[in-house]
Amino acid sequence: MASIFSKIISGEIPSYKIAETDEFLAFLDINPNAKGHTLCIPKKEVNKIFELDEKTYLDLMSFSRKVALAIEKAIPCKRVGISVIGLEVPHVHVHLIPLNSMEDARFVNKESMTPEEFQNTVKAIKSYL
Ligand code: AMP
């Protein structure tokens, strides 16, 4: 069965898209640790990050870096953190999280955002890409 992220890629499920290439997609996490929390995924559906072939792994990191630099410009934060977990969705994804404190990295305190806030966040990040 296609992962929820494959359904986002195909457009079956909506998302707040930040960036897209033939191979990768970046979109806002729907239950963010902090405003601007973004997921970068390969379109190829692979469960665990270190199962990716080396080229796709390195290209995913390069794609994530570009998105992270835009997030850092668009969202007030001390830095952008990077996490790979994957316990909930078995489709490789890199979490890019604007950090102001260690709490933002803990996946415990979640930020509540309206659809309008999500849309404005997309616009702000995209303006730096
Ligand atoms: P994990 O697999 O533990 O790294 O977490 C999966 C992440 O995907 C969580 O932060 C969720 O909030 C996020 N997520 C799940 N479904 C969606 C969705 N439809 N759109 C955006 N983010 C999602």
Backbone and ligand atoms as CSV (ligand in chain L), in Angstrom:
chain,resi,resn,atom,element,x,y,z
A,1,MET,N,N,0.838,-1.201,0.000
A,1,MET,CA,C,0.000,0.000,0.000
A,1,MET,C,C,0.881,1.263,0.000
A,2,ALA,N,N,0.472,2.262,-0.777
A,2,ALA,CA,C,1.271,3.493,-0.862
A,2,ALA,C,C,1.307,4.196,0.492
A,3,SER,N,N,2.462,4.732,0.859
A,3,SER,CA,C,2.581,5.470,2.120
A,3,SER,C,C,1.804,6.780,2.007
A,4,ILE,N,N,1.497,7.353,3.170
A,4,ILE,CA,C,0.789,8.640,3.180
A,4,ILE,C,C,1.600,9.696,2.417
A,5,PHE,N,N,2.925,9.578,2.448
A,5,PHE,CA,C,3.746,10.556,1.730
A,5,PHE,C,C,3.701,10.314,0.215
A,6,SER,N,N,3.579,9.043,-0.210
A,6,SER,CA,C,3.407,8.786,-1.651
A,6,SER,C,C,2.091,9.379,-2.117
A,7,LYS,N,N,1.081,9.356,-1.231
A,7,LYS,CA,C,-0.220,9.958,-1.593
A,7,LYS,C,C,-0.112,11.479,-1.678
A,8,ILE,N,N,0.787,12.061,-0.882
A,8,ILE,CA,C,1.036,13.502,-0.994
A,8,ILE,C,C,1.723,13.793,-2.327
A,9,ILE,N,N,2.694,12.958,-2.699
A,9,ILE,CA,C,3.405,13.148,-3.974
A,9,ILE,C,C,2.430,13.068,-5.147
A,10,SER,N,N,1.522,12.107,-5.102
A,10,SER,CA,C,0.589,11.924,-6.230
A,10,SER,C,C,-0.525,12.968,-6.221
A,11,GLY,N,N,-0.662,13.700,-5.095
A,11,GLY,CA,C,-1.710,14.723,-5.016
A,11,GLY,C,C,-3.011,14.186,-4.440
A,12,GLU,N,N,-3.010,12.893,-4.095
A,12,GLU,CA,C,-4.220,12.286,-3.513
A,12,GLU,C,C,-4.545,12.913,-2.152
A,13,ILE,N,N,-3.477,13.309,-1.429
A,13,ILE,CA,C,-3.644,13.986,-0.136
A,13,ILE,C,C,-3.009,15.373,-0.274
A,14,PRO,N,N,-3.701,16.416,0.205
A,14,PRO,CA,C,-3.136,17.772,0.063
A,14,PRO,C,C,-1.958,18.007,0.999
A,15,SER,N,N,-1.122,18.960,0.638
A,15,SER,CA,C,-0.002,19.326,1.521
A,15,SER,C,C,0.371,20.772,1.250
A,16,TYR,N,N,1.150,21.319,2.157
A,16,TYR,CA,C,1.656,22.688,1.987
A,16,TYR,C,C,3.063,22.566,1.396
A,17,LYS,N,N,3.126,22.584,0.045
A,17,LYS,CA,C,4.399,22.319,-0.648
A,17,LYS,C,C,5.337,23.512,-0.614
A,18,ILE,N,N,6.589,23.210,-0.338
A,18,ILE,CA,C,7.640,24.231,-0.273
A,18,ILE,C,C,8.532,24.173,-1.515
A,19,ALA,N,N,8.919,22.968,-1.917
A,19,ALA,CA,C,9.836,22.826,-3.055
A,19,ALA,C,C,9.661,21.439,-3.651
A,20,GLU,N,N,9.920,21.361,-4.952
A,20,GLU,CA,C,9.766,20.057,-5.616
A,20,GLU,C,C,10.757,19.945,-6.758
A,21,THR,N,N,11.358,18.763,-6.893
A,21,THR,CA,C,12.179,18.436,-8.063
A,21,THR,C,C,11.638,17.113,-8.605
A,22,ASP,N,N,12.276,16.591,-9.651
A,22,ASP,CA,C,11.832,15.286,-10.174
A,22,ASP,C,C,11.956,14.207,-9.109
A,23,GLU,N,N,12.925,14.367,-8.209
A,23,GLU,CA,C,13.216,13.288,-7.255
A,23,GLU,C,C,12.768,13.536,-5.816
A,24,PHE,N,N,12.588,14.827,-5.465
A,24,PHE,CA,C,12.349,15.149,-4.045
A,24,PHE,C,C,11.197,16.137,-3.882
A,25,LEU,N,N,10.638,16.117,-2.666
A,25,LEU,CA,C,9.561,17.045,-2.335
A,25,LEU,C,C,9.784,17.547,-0.912
A,26,ALA,N,N,9.525,18.836,-0.695
A,26,ALA,CA,C,9.551,19.412,0.659
A,26,ALA,C,C,8.173,20.004,0.936
A,27,PHE,N,N,7.638,19.721,2.096
A,27,PHE,CA,C,6.322,20.252,2.478
A,27,PHE,C,C,6.292,20.433,3.984
A,28,LEU,N,N,5.354,21.287,4.443
A,28,LEU,CA,C,5.289,21.569,5.880
A,28,LEU,C,C,4.747,20.365,6.638
A,29,ASP,N,N,5.348,20.094,7.797
A,29,ASP,CA,C,4.811,19.052,8.689
A,29,ASP,C,C,3.461,19.539,9.223
A,30,ILE,N,N,2.468,18.669,9.168
A,30,ILE,CA,C,1.104,19.050,9.523
A,30,ILE,C,C,0.924,19.204,11.051
A,31,ASN,N,N,1.836,18.633,11.791
A,31,ASN,CA,C,1.769,18.733,13.264
A,31,ASN,C,C,3.137,19.206,13.766
A,32,PRO,N,N,3.449,20.477,13.468
A,32,PRO,CA,C,4.842,20.944,13.614
A,32,PRO,C,C,5.329,21.131,15.049
A,33,ASN,N,N,6.599,20.870,15.254
A,33,ASN,CA,C,7.249,21.208,16.530
A,33,ASN,C,C,7.300,22.726,16.675
A,34,ALA,N,N,7.489,23.401,15.550
A,34,ALA,CA,C,7.608,24.863,15.531
A,34,ALA,C,C,7.189,25.338,14.148
A,35,LYS,N,N,6.803,26.599,14.057
A,35,LYS,CA,C,6.399,27.153,12.759
A,35,LYS,C,C,7.566,27.017,11.772
A,36,GLY,N,N,7.277,26.471,10.582
A,36,GLY,CA,C,8.330,26.288,9.578
A,36,GLY,C,C,8.894,24.876,9.536
A,37,HIS,N,N,8.453,24.029,10.467
A,37,HIS,CA,C,8.895,22.614,10.485
A,37,HIS,C,C,8.526,21.979,9.141
A,38,THR,N,N,9.536,21.522,8.451
A,38,THR,CA,C,9.380,21.039,7.067
A,38,THR,C,C,9.913,19.621,6.942
A,39,LEU,N,N,9.281,18.845,6.065
A,39,LEU,CA,C,9.757,17.489,5.775
A,39,LEU,C,C,10.279,17.448,4.345
A,40,CYS,N,N,11.448,16.839,4.153
A,40,CYS,CA,C,12.008,16.638,2.818
A,40,CYS,C,C,12.016,15.136,2.539
A,41,ILE,N,N,11.428,14.753,1.426
A,41,ILE,CA,C,11.327,13.315,1.138
A,41,ILE,C,C,11.802,13.000,-0.273
A,42,PRO,N,N,12.314,11.773,-0.455
A,42,PRO,CA,C,12.555,11.313,-1.822
A,42,PRO,C,C,11.224,10.816,-2.374
A,43,LYS,N,N,10.980,11.017,-3.661
A,43,LYS,CA,C,9.719,10.510,-4.242
A,43,LYS,C,C,9.722,8.984,-4.279
A,44,LYS,N,N,10.925,8.427,-4.397
A,44,LYS,CA,C,11.079,6.982,-4.333
A,44,LYS,C,C,10.665,6.527,-2.930
A,45,GLU,N,N,9.747,5.587,-2.826
A,45,GLU,CA,C,9.288,5.166,-1.488
A,45,GLU,C,C,10.221,4.113,-0.905
A,46,VAL,N,N,11.016,4.564,0.066
A,46,VAL,CA,C,11.952,3.682,0.770
A,46,VAL,C,C,11.685,3.891,2.245
A,47,ASN,N,N,11.726,2.834,3.027
A,47,ASN,CA,C,11.363,2.909,4.448
A,47,ASN,C,C,12.407,3.679,5.280
A,48,LYS,N,N,13.648,3.181,5.303
A,48,LYS,CA,C,14.656,3.735,6.225
A,48,LYS,C,C,15.737,4.506,5.472
A,49,ILE,N,N,16.186,5.612,6.066
A,49,ILE,CA,C,17.097,6.506,5.338
A,49,ILE,C,C,18.383,5.812,4.886
A,50,PHE,N,N,18.929,4.937,5.720
A,50,PHE,CA,C,20.199,4.334,5.327
A,50,PHE,C,C,20.011,3.148,4.368
A,51,GLU,N,N,18.749,2.911,3.972
A,51,GLU,CA,C,18.473,1.936,2.912
A,51,GLU,C,C,18.489,2.612,1.539
A,52,LEU,N,N,18.518,3.963,1.541
A,52,LEU,CA,C,18.581,4.660,0.251
A,52,LEU,C,C,19.902,4.350,-0.432
A,53,ASP,N,N,19.900,4.297,-1.766
A,53,ASP,CA,C,21.195,4.183,-2.452
A,53,ASP,C,C,21.968,5.464,-2.153
A,54,GLU,N,N,23.295,5.379,-2.235
A,54,GLU,CA,C,24.129,6.477,-1.764
A,54,GLU,C,C,23.845,7.787,-2.506
A,55,LYS,N,N,23.628,7.690,-3.806
A,55,LYS,CA,C,23.398,8.932,-4.573
A,55,LYS,C,C,22.108,9.614,-4.108
A,56,THR,N,N,21.049,8.840,-3.951
A,56,THR,CA,C,19.778,9.439,-3.528
A,56,THR,C,C,19.926,10.038,-2.133
A,57,TYR,N,N,20.654,9.329,-1.250
A,57,TYR,CA,C,20.894,9.833,0.111
A,57,TYR,C,C,21.604,11.193,0.063
A,58,LEU,N,N,22.680,11.255,-0.729
A,58,LEU,CA,C,23.451,12.511,-0.787
A,58,LEU,C,C,22.644,13.625,-1.453
A,59,ASP,N,N,21.890,13.267,-2.479
A,59,ASP,CA,C,21.066,14.277,-3.161
A,59,ASP,C,C,19.940,14.763,-2.245
A,60,LEU,N,N,19.408,13.882,-1.408
A,60,LEU,CA,C,18.365,14.285,-0.449
A,60,LEU,C,C,18.949,15.289,0.552
A,61,MET,N,N,20.188,15.026,0.995
A,61,MET,CA,C,20.836,15.953,1.940
A,61,MET,C,C,21.078,17.314,1.282
A,62,SER,N,N,21.472,17.294,0.010
A,62,SER,CA,C,21.728,18.538,-0.702
A,62,SER,C,C,20.415,19.322,-0.879
A,63,PHE,N,N,19.350,18.628,-1.246
A,63,PHE,CA,C,18.019,19.249,-1.380
A,63,PHE,C,C,17.591,19.824,-0.020
A,64,SER,N,N,17.784,19.047,1.046
A,64,SER,CA,C,17.367,19.475,2.395
A,64,SER,C,C,18.145,20.721,2.821
A,65,ARG,N,N,19.419,20.760,2.463
A,65,ARG,CA,C,20.253,21.913,2.826
A,65,ARG,C,C,19.704,23.198,2.206
A,66,LYS,N,N,19.342,23.113,0.918
A,66,LYS,CA,C,18.796,24.303,0.238
A,66,LYS,C,C,17.529,24.775,0.936
A,67,VAL,N,N,16.667,23.835,1.277
A,67,VAL,CA,C,15.407,24.188,1.940
A,67,VAL,C,C,15.709,24.768,3.329
A,68,ALA,N,N,16.649,24.159,4.056
A,68,ALA,CA,C,16.986,24.624,5.412
A,68,ALA,C,C,17.509,26.060,5.383
A,69,LEU,N,N,18.318,26.386,4.384
A,69,LEU,CA,C,18.863,27.755,4.304
A,69,LEU,C,C,17.735,28.766,4.075
A,70,ALA,N,N,16.729,28.370,3.298
A,70,ALA,CA,C,15.573,29.258,3.074
A,70,ALA,C,C,14.743,29.377,4.354
A,71,ILE,N,N,14.557,28.277,5.065
A,71,ILE,CA,C,13.785,28.314,6.324
A,71,ILE,C,C,14.473,29.267,7.306
A,72,GLU,N,N,15.787,29.151,7.384
A,72,GLU,CA,C,16.523,29.966,8.356
A,72,GLU,C,C,16.368,31.463,8.067
A,73,LYS,N,N,16.244,31.794,6.790
A,73,LYS,CA,C,16.046,33.215,6.440
A,73,LYS,C,C,14.611,33.655,6.709
A,74,ALA,N,N,13.668,32.738,6.501
A,74,ALA,CA,C,12.247,33.126,6.551
A,74,ALA,C,C,11.648,33.093,7.954
A,75,ILE,N,N,12.169,32.225,8.804
A,75,ILE,CA,C,11.546,32.001,10.112
A,75,ILE,C,C,12.503,32.455,11.225
A,76,PRO,N,N,12.032,33.316,12.130
A,76,PRO,CA,C,12.930,33.738,13.212
A,76,PRO,C,C,13.310,32.533,14.083
A,77,CYS,N,N,14.594,32.217,14.107
A,77,CYS,CA,C,15.049,31.061,14.898
A,77,CYS,C,C,16.558,31.176,15.100
A,78,LYS,N,N,17.055,30.421,16.073
A,78,LYS,CA,C,18.509,30.460,16.316
A,78,LYS,C,C,19.252,29.657,15.262
A,79,ARG,N,N,18.637,28.561,14.823
A,79,ARG,CA,C,19.195,27.718,13.770
A,79,ARG,C,C,18.147,26.711,13.332
A,80,VAL,N,N,18.445,26.034,12.211
A,80,VAL,CA,C,17.530,24.978,11.770
A,80,VAL,C,C,18.169,23.636,12.124
A,81,GLY,N,N,17.417,22.840,12.878
A,81,GLY,CA,C,17.894,21.506,13.247
A,81,GLY,C,C,17.413,20.469,12.247
A,82,ILE,N,N,18.097,19.328,12.256
A,82,ILE,CA,C,17.752,18.243,11.327
A,82,ILE,C,C,17.597,16.950,12.122
A,83,SER,N,N,16.520,16.232,11.844
A,83,SER,CA,C,16.273,14.951,12.523
A,83,SER,C,C,15.742,13.956,11.515
A,84,VAL,N,N,16.104,12.720,11.713
A,84,VAL,CA,C,15.478,11.657,10.927
A,84,VAL,C,C,14.970,10.633,11.925
A,85,ILE,N,N,13.660,10.378,11.892
A,85,ILE,CA,C,13.081,9.442,12.854
A,85,ILE,C,C,12.374,8.326,12.070
A,86,GLY,N,N,11.170,8.586,11.632
A,86,GLY,CA,C,10.507,7.600,10.773
A,86,GLY,C,C,9.752,6.515,11.514
A,87,LEU,N,N,9.495,6.726,12.802
A,87,LEU,CA,C,8.752,5.702,13.551
A,87,LEU,C,C,7.260,5.731,13.196
A,88,GLU,N,N,6.785,6.868,12.694
A,88,GLU,CA,C,5.355,6.988,12.377
A,88,GLU,C,C,5.083,6.705,10.896
A,89,VAL,N,N,5.884,7.258,10.036
A,89,VAL,CA,C,5.647,7.092,8.586
A,89,VAL,C,C,6.847,6.373,7.956
A,90,PRO,N,N,6.613,5.168,7.415
A,90,PRO,CA,C,7.726,4.369,6.868
A,90,PRO,C,C,8.109,4.778,5.448
A,91,HIS,N,N,8.350,6.059,5.270
A,91,HIS,CA,C,8.795,6.608,3.976
A,91,HIS,C,C,9.815,7.674,4.358
A,92,VAL,N,N,11.054,7.499,3.897
A,92,VAL,CA,C,12.145,8.397,4.318
A,92,VAL,C,C,11.719,9.854,4.337
A,93,HIS,N,N,12.011,10.532,5.463
A,93,HIS,CA,C,11.773,11.981,5.532
A,93,HIS,C,C,12.766,12.609,6.487
A,94,VAL,N,N,13.268,13.763,6.058
A,94,VAL,CA,C,14.190,14.556,6.868
A,94,VAL,C,C,13.373,15.678,7.500
A,95,HIS,N,N,13.367,15.743,8.832
A,95,HIS,CA,C,12.704,16.845,9.516
A,95,HIS,C,C,13.666,18.022,9.566
A,96,LEU,N,N,13.213,19.190,9.089
A,96,LEU,CA,C,13.980,20.436,9.256
A,96,LEU,C,C,13.179,21.289,10.225
A,97,ILE,N,N,13.769,21.606,11.373
A,97,ILE,CA,C,12.996,22.260,12.440
A,97,ILE,C,C,13.674,23.560,12.888
A,98,PRO,N,N,12.965,24.696,12.732
A,98,PRO,CA,C,13.523,25.944,13.259
A,98,PRO,C,C,13.608,25.832,14.790
A,99,LEU,N,N,14.802,26.055,15.323
A,99,LEU,CA,C,15.011,25.855,16.765
A,99,LEU,C,C,15.249,27.184,17.477
A,100,ASN,N,N,14.529,27.370,18.560
A,100,ASN,CA,C,14.835,28.466,19.482
A,100,ASN,C,C,15.248,27.929,20.836
A,101,SER,N,N,14.835,26.698,21.124
A,101,SER,CA,C,15.259,26.059,22.375
A,101,SER,C,C,15.259,24.550,22.148
A,102,MET,N,N,15.839,23.840,23.081
A,102,MET,CA,C,15.925,22.378,22.992
A,102,MET,C,C,14.527,21.755,22.906
A,103,GLU,N,N,13.549,22.434,23.488
A,103,GLU,CA,C,12.164,21.925,23.459
A,103,GLU,C,C,11.685,21.713,22.017
A,104,ASP,N,N,12.141,22.605,21.116
A,104,ASP,CA,C,11.676,22.522,19.727
A,104,ASP,C,C,12.170,21.249,19.034
A,105,ALA,N,N,13.196,20.629,19.590
A,105,ALA,CA,C,13.757,19.426,18.966
A,105,ALA,C,C,13.151,18.152,19.542
A,106,ARG,N,N,12.236,18.298,20.506
A,106,ARG,CA,C,11.819,17.112,21.267
A,106,ARG,C,C,10.542,16.420,20.775
A,107,PHE,N,N,9.880,16.939,19.790
A,107,PHE,CA,C,8.661,16.302,19.265
A,107,PHE,C,C,7.615,16.088,20.359
A,108,VAL,N,N,7.561,17.024,21.316
A,108,VAL,CA,C,6.611,16.904,22.417
A,108,VAL,C,C,5.644,18.081,22.394
A,109,ASN,N,N,6.214,19.287,22.430
A,109,ASN,CA,C,5.352,20.475,22.385
A,109,ASN,C,C,5.076,20.816,20.932
A,110,LYS,N,N,3.832,20.753,20.566
A,110,LYS,CA,C,3.483,21.000,19.168
A,110,LYS,C,C,2.890,22.393,19.010
A,111,GLU,N,N,3.154,22.974,17.841
A,111,GLU,CA,C,2.663,24.327,17.526
A,111,GLU,C,C,1.327,24.189,16.791
A,112,SER,N,N,0.322,24.904,17.279
A,112,SER,CA,C,-0.965,24.860,16.591
A,112,SER,C,C,-1.000,25.964,15.535
A,113,MET,N,N,-1.296,25.602,14.289
A,113,MET,CA,C,-1.289,26.596,13.203
A,113,MET,C,C,-2.581,26.534,12.399
A,114,THR,N,N,-3.095,27.685,11.998
A,114,THR,CA,C,-4.297,27.742,11.150
A,114,THR,C,C,-3.866,27.510,9.691
A,115,PRO,N,N,-4.814,27.149,8.825
A,115,PRO,CA,C,-4.479,27.005,7.399
A,115,PRO,C,C,-3.821,28.268,6.840
A,116,GLU,N,N,-4.305,29.432,7.287
A,116,GLU,CA,C,-3.726,30.688,6.801
A,116,GLU,C,C,-2.259,30.816,7.239
A,117,GLU,N,N,-1.978,30.416,8.472
A,117,GLU,CA,C,-0.584,30.475,8.950
A,117,GLU,C,C,0.304,29.512,8.160
A,118,PHE,N,N,-0.239,28.327,7.849
A,118,PHE,CA,C,0.531,27.381,7.026
A,118,PHE,C,C,0.827,28.017,5.669
A,119,GLN,N,N,-0.219,28.614,5.053
A,119,GLN,CA,C,-0.032,29.213,3.716
A,119,GLN,C,C,0.977,30.358,3.749
A,120,ASN,N,N,0.893,31.195,4.789
A,120,ASN,CA,C,1.843,32.313,4.896
A,120,ASN,C,C,3.263,31.811,5.123
A,121,THR,N,N,3.386,30.709,5.861
A,121,THR,CA,C,4.715,30.121,6.099
A,121,THR,C,C,5.299,29.588,4.793
A,122,VAL,N,N,4.463,28.937,3.993
A,122,VAL,CA,C,4.927,28.448,2.680
A,122,VAL,C,C,5.451,29.632,1.856
A,123,LYS,N,N,4.648,30.691,1.802
A,123,LYS,CA,C,5.039,31.869,0.995
A,123,LYS,C,C,6.375,32.433,1.478
A,124,ALA,N,N,6.512,32.553,2.808
A,124,ALA,CA,C,7.737,33.147,3.369
A,124,ALA,C,C,8.957,32.299,3.007
A,125,ILE,N,N,8.860,30.983,3.177
A,125,ILE,CA,C,10.030,30.127,2.896
A,125,ILE,C,C,10.329,30.134,1.395
A,126,LYS,N,N,9.273,30.013,0.576
A,126,LYS,CA,C,9.492,29.964,-0.878
A,126,LYS,C,C,10.143,31.247,-1.397
A,127,SER,N,N,9.898,32.351,-0.710
A,127,SER,CA,C,10.478,33.616,-1.201
A,127,SER,C,C,12.005,33.620,-1.089
A,128,TYR,N,N,12.566,32.685,-0.316
A,128,TYR,CA,C,14.038,32.610,-0.189
A,128,TYR,C,C,14.642,31.456,-0.987
A,129,LEU,N,N,13.815,30.752,-1.739
A,129,LEU,CA,C,14.351,29.614,-2.527
A,129,LEU,C,C,14.773,30.066,-3.923
L,1,AMP,P1,P,8.155,10.230,12.133
L,1,AMP,O1,O,7.773,9.105,11.163
L,1,AMP,O2,O,8.133,9.777,13.559
L,1,AMP,O3,O,9.450,10.879,11.749
L,1,AMP,O4,O,7.030,11.350,12.049
L,1,AMP,C1,C,6.248,11.552,10.900
L,1,AMP,C2,C,5.956,13.031,10.751
L,1,AMP,O5,O,5.095,13.185,9.647
L,1,AMP,C3,C,5.247,13.669,11.974
L,1,AMP,O6,O,5.988,14.824,12.382
L,1,AMP,C4,C,3.862,14.037,11.421
L,1,AMP,O7,O,3.341,15.224,11.969
L,1,AMP,C5,C,4.136,14.167,9.933
L,1,AMP,N1,N,2.972,13.906,9.096
L,1,AMP,C6,C,2.148,12.841,9.127
L,1,AMP,N2,N,1.190,12.948,8.198
L,1,AMP,C7,C,1.404,14.116,7.544
L,1,AMP,C8,C,0.758,14.801,6.474
L,1,AMP,N3,N,-0.317,14.302,5.873
L,1,AMP,N4,N,1.251,15.996,6.068
L,1,AMP,C9,C,2.350,16.518,6.672
L,1,AMP,N5,N,3.011,15.917,7.682
L,1,AMP,C10,C,2.547,14.737,8.128
